[in-house]
Amino acid sequence: MTVPQTGNFIAGDWRGSDTRIENRNPSDVSDLIGTYAQADRADLDEAIAAARAAQPAWWAAGIQKRHDVLMAIGTELMARSPEIGGMVAREEGKPRTEGAGEVYRAGQFFCYYAAEVLRQMGDFAQSVRPEIDIDVRREPVGVVAIVSPWNFPVATPAWKIAPALAFGNAVVWKPANLTPASAVALAEIIARQDMPRGLFNLVMGPGRAVGEALVSHPGIDAISFTGSVNVGRGIAAAAVPNMTKLQMEMGSKNPMLILDDADLDMAVAHAAGAAFGGTGQKCTAASRLIVHAAVHDEFVARLADAARALQVGHALDAGTQIGPVVSADQLAQNLAYIEKGKAEGSELLCGGERLERATDGYYMAPAVFAGTRNDMAINREEMFAPITCVIKAASYDEALSIANDSEFGLTAGIMTRSLARANHFRANMRAGTVMVNLPTAGTDYHVPFGGRGASSFGSREQGQYAAEFYTTVKTAYVARGLPE
């Protein structure tokens, strides 16, 4: 029987450590998944040195090799999605089906970028001077540091690692410490491939130690980060002295407009799914529901009923629709927001309390606040919780104004039967992604993803747009002369 890895993957080898952390199941804290190694500064330095040495050989290996490696990774992830998805559910808390779907999507990212490897085309330009040819091509940026969050522990790193490798880069990946088993599962698949030793490295550890040293390291050429705004600002400050290329996806406070002409059955279903799916622990969650006064009371009553009907339970149980939140600290923060919302004068219609289940876990009833204002903390700050807040608006214009009144701009949605309103919303909503008669959560892997304002910094992720970050552009001038 193969013993599961619990170490870091550095310079082509799995490494243990004297410093380890426990990884426990948030559905059942008595379930110890394992103890996982923590990297130190020496491990990090070795990983970065190995990546710098391996990257030129990977670029020289050519497009067929890179295609084949990425396709193998993606194919294995999709084939093993039920198995690895069960691990995601066990350590992160999302229902098993959501975990399997996440892993399958991660495989699709690798397969998509395997195809993108073969599509790498340059540009030819005519010079303003005679007998000179110009071509423009993309080359790898070098060594990419990837810092990923716990809420999508396989999919988010996949949509960063896949394009990094596809475009010829080396990778040093620091995952979130809350989900080390998922990180190791993905790293094992990547590590088995026929790549130069040291091209891919996994360094697990706390953000204040390993993370800060990674993003400030002069051996890193680019940083792709997904996480909170405060951490992102710290990373930006650390990257500036080295002039490190930077891409960041950060916080959100996504609005969904429910207009007076909306299909209310659809609106309630999409709002509940977007607000509470993944226990609300999604950067694309609908946390501000801006509802037209004409349908407000009916919508709110039906949304509260939908929230009460959701089955909260163990992530591995068949009937579970909402699993636990990820940790004790996250639960405490969520419950503090419930108290803050009540103190600000909003009405808690349902949920918001810790739930007892057959196993000792971090369960919370999904909560709906009504009577909220857009200046309340619960409508200004990202909660990352199964909590949504309803704001009443007298008109479409007022609803749009409220939606845009935020430092964030990741996703936004509108529920309406009016093509004119939908098109106006698409043009005037200040968000990176807008949804019409769809949940705010749920995006495709072949198109760009990102936001505006405090939600994002740098070029877009996913699709062909990822090349802007993971490559650098070179313009070559060649004096061709005249034939003799």
ChimeraX attribute file (.defattr): number of C-alpha atoms within 10 A of each C-alpha:
attribute: neighborCount
match mode: 1-to-1
recipient: residues
	/A:1	3
	/A:2	4
	/A:3	5
	/A:4	11
	/A:5	18
	/A:6	22
	/A:7	23
	/A:8	27
	/A:9	26
	/A:10	25
	/A:11	24
	/A:12	19
	/A:13	13
	/A:14	15
	/A:15	18
	/A:16	16
	/A:17	14
	/A:18	8
	/A:19	12
	/A:20	17
	/A:21	15
	/A:22	13
	/A:23	19
	/A:24	22
	/A:25	27
	/A:26	28
	/A:27	29
	/A:28	21
	/A:29	17
	/A:30	12
	/A:31	15
	/A:32	13
	/A:33	16
	/A:34	16
	/A:35	16
	/A:36	25
	/A:37	21
	/A:38	23
	/A:39	26
	/A:40	17
	/A:41	13
	/A:42	8
	/A:43	20
	/A:44	24
	/A:45	16
	/A:46	15
	/A:47	26
	/A:48	28
	/A:49	17
	/A:50	24
	/A:51	29
	/A:52	22
	/A:53	18
	/A:54	22
	/A:55	26
	/A:56	17
	/A:57	16
	/A:58	22
	/A:59	20
	/A:60	10
	/A:61	14
	/A:62	13
	/A:63	21
	/A:64	12
	/A:65	18
	/A:66	23
	/A:67	21
	/A:68	17
	/A:69	21
	/A:70	26
	/A:71	22
	/A:72	18
	/A:73	25
	/A:74	28
	/A:75	17
	/A:76	15
	/A:77	28
	/A:78	21
	/A:79	13
	/A:80	16
	/A:81	23
	/A:82	20
	/A:83	14
	/A:84	24
	/A:85	24
	/A:86	24
	/A:87	22
	/A:88	33
	/A:89	25
	/A:90	27
	/A:91	28
	/A:92	30
	/A:93	32
	/A:94	33
	/A:95	29
	/A:96	26
	/A:97	18
	/A:98	21
	/A:99	30
	/A:100	24
	/A:101	16
	/A:102	24
	/A:103	30
	/A:104	24
	/A:105	23
	/A:106	29
	/A:107	28
	/A:108	24
	/A:109	28
	/A:110	29
	/A:111	23
	/A:112	24
	/A:113	29
	/A:114	28
	/A:115	18
	/A:116	19
	/A:117	22
	/A:118	14
	/A:119	11
	/A:120	15
	/A:121	11
	/A:122	12
	/A:123	10
	/A:124	13
	/A:125	13
	/A:126	12
	/A:127	14
	/A:128	8
	/A:129	8
	/A:130	10
	/A:131	12
	/A:132	14
	/A:133	17
	/A:134	14
	/A:135	15
	/A:136	15
	/A:137	15
	/A:138	18
	/A:139	17
	/A:140	23
	/A:141	23
	/A:142	24
	/A:143	28
	/A:144	32
	/A:145	28
	/A:146	25
	/A:147	23
	/A:148	25
	/A:149	19
	/A:150	23
	/A:151	25
	/A:152	23
	/A:153	26
	/A:154	30
	/A:155	22
	/A:156	22
	/A:157	24
	/A:158	22
	/A:159	23
	/A:160	26
	/A:161	26
	/A:162	26
	/A:163	28
	/A:164	27
	/A:165	27
	/A:166	29
	/A:167	28
	/A:168	27
	/A:169	29
	/A:170	34
	/A:171	31
	/A:172	27
	/A:173	27
	/A:174	28
	/A:175	27
	/A:176	22
	/A:177	20
	/A:178	22
	/A:179	26
	/A:180	29
	/A:181	26
	/A:182	26
	/A:183	26
	/A:184	23
	/A:185	18
	/A:186	22
	/A:187	19
	/A:188	17
	/A:189	14
	/A:190	20
	/A:191	21
	/A:192	12
	/A:193	13
	/A:194	11
	/A:195	19
	/A:196	19
	/A:197	19
	/A:198	25
	/A:199	29
	/A:200	29
	/A:201	29
	/A:202	28
	/A:203	26
	/A:204	29
	/A:205	24
	/A:206	18
	/A:207	16
	/A:208	9
	/A:209	13
	/A:210	19
	/A:211	23
	/A:212	15
	/A:213	16
	/A:214	27
	/A:215	28
	/A:216	19
	/A:217	19
	/A:218	14
	/A:219	19
	/A:220	26
	/A:221	23
	/A:222	24
	/A:223	26
	/A:224	24
	/A:225	26
	/A:226	23
	/A:227	19
	/A:228	18
	/A:229	19
	/A:230	11
	/A:231	16
	/A:232	23
	/A:233	15
	/A:234	12
	/A:235	20
	/A:236	20
	/A:237	13
	/A:238	18
	/A:239	22
	/A:240	12
	/A:241	11
	/A:242	15
	/A:243	13
	/A:244	20
	/A:245	18
	/A:246	22
	/A:247	22
	/A:248	27
	/A:249	27
	/A:250	26
	/A:251	28
	/A:252	33
	/A:253	26
	/A:254	29
	/A:255	34
	/A:256	33
	/A:257	31
	/A:258	29
	/A:259	27
	/A:260	19
	/A:261	13
	/A:262	18
	/A:263	14
	/A:264	19
	/A:265	11
	/A:266	14
	/A:267	24
	/A:268	22
	/A:269	17
	/A:270	20
	/A:271	28
	/A:272	24
	/A:273	22
	/A:274	26
	/A:275	34
	/A:276	25
	/A:277	22
	/A:278	26
	/A:279	29
	/A:280	25
	/A:281	22
	/A:282	22
	/A:283	25
	/A:284	24
	/A:285	35
	/A:286	32
	/A:287	32
	/A:288	28
	/A:289	28
	/A:290	29
	/A:291	25
	/A:292	23
	/A:293	17
	/A:294	15
	/A:295	16
	/A:296	20
	/A:297	14
	/A:298	11
	/A:299	20
	/A:300	19
	/A:301	14
	/A:302	16
	/A:303	23
	/A:304	21
	/A:305	15
	/A:306	16
	/A:307	24
	/A:308	17
	/A:309	11
	/A:310	16
	/A:311	14
	/A:312	23
	/A:313	28
	/A:314	30
	/A:315	29
	/A:316	19
	/A:317	12
	/A:318	11
	/A:319	13
	/A:320	17
	/A:321	23
	/A:322	26
	/A:323	29
	/A:324	29
	/A:325	27
	/A:326	26
	/A:327	21
	/A:328	14
	/A:329	10
	/A:330	16
	/A:331	19
	/A:332	13
	/A:333	14
	/A:334	22
	/A:335	17
	/A:336	13
	/A:337	19
	/A:338	22
	/A:339	12
	/A:340	15
	/A:341	21
	/A:342	14
	/A:343	10
	/A:344	15
	/A:345	14
	/A:346	21
	/A:347	16
	/A:348	19
	/A:349	18
	/A:350	18
	/A:351	19
	/A:352	22
	/A:353	15
	/A:354	17
	/A:355	15
	/A:356	14
	/A:357	14
	/A:358	9
	/A:359	15
	/A:360	16
	/A:361	26
	/A:362	27
	/A:363	28
	/A:364	25
	/A:365	24
	/A:366	29
	/A:367	22
	/A:368	29
	/A:369	26
	/A:370	23
	/A:371	13
	/A:372	24
	/A:373	20
	/A:374	18
	/A:375	12
	/A:376	14
	/A:377	15
	/A:378	25
	/A:379	23
	/A:380	18
	/A:381	16
	/A:382	19
	/A:383	24
	/A:384	24
	/A:385	27
	/A:386	30
	/A:387	30
	/A:388	25
	/A:389	25
	/A:390	27
	/A:391	24
	/A:392	24
	/A:393	21
	/A:394	15
	/A:395	15
	/A:396	18
	/A:397	12
	/A:398	13
	/A:399	24
	/A:400	21
	/A:401	14
	/A:402	20
	/A:403	26
	/A:404	17
	/A:405	14
	/A:406	20
	/A:407	14
	/A:408	26
	/A:409	27
	/A:410	28
	/A:411	31
	/A:412	31
	/A:413	30
	/A:414	28
	/A:415	27
	/A:416	20
	/A:417	15
	/A:418	12
	/A:419	10
	/A:420	10
	/A:421	17
	/A:422	19
	/A:423	11
	/A:424	12
	/A:425	21
	/A:426	18
	/A:427	11
	/A:428	12
	/A:429	20
	/A:430	22
	/A:431	24
	/A:432	19
	/A:433	21
	/A:434	24
	/A:435	19
	/A:436	20
	/A:437	20
	/A:438	20
	/A:439	27
	/A:440	28
	/A:441	22
	/A:442	13
	/A:443	14
	/A:444	11
	/A:445	16
	/A:446	16
	/A:447	13
	/A:448	18
	/A:449	21
	/A:450	21
	/A:451	25
	/A:452	20
	/A:453	17
	/A:454	21
	/A:455	26
	/A:456	25
	/A:457	19
	/A:458	16
	/A:459	19
	/A:460	22
	/A:461	25
	/A:462	21
	/A:463	19
	/A:464	17
	/A:465	15
	/A:466	22
	/A:467	24
	/A:468	15
	/A:469	23
	/A:470	30
	/A:471	20
	/A:472	14
	/A:473	14
	/A:474	11
	/A:475	13
	/A:476	12
	/A:477	13
	/A:478	11
	/A:479	12
	/A:480	10
	/A:481	10
	/A:482	6
	/A:483	4
	/A:484	3
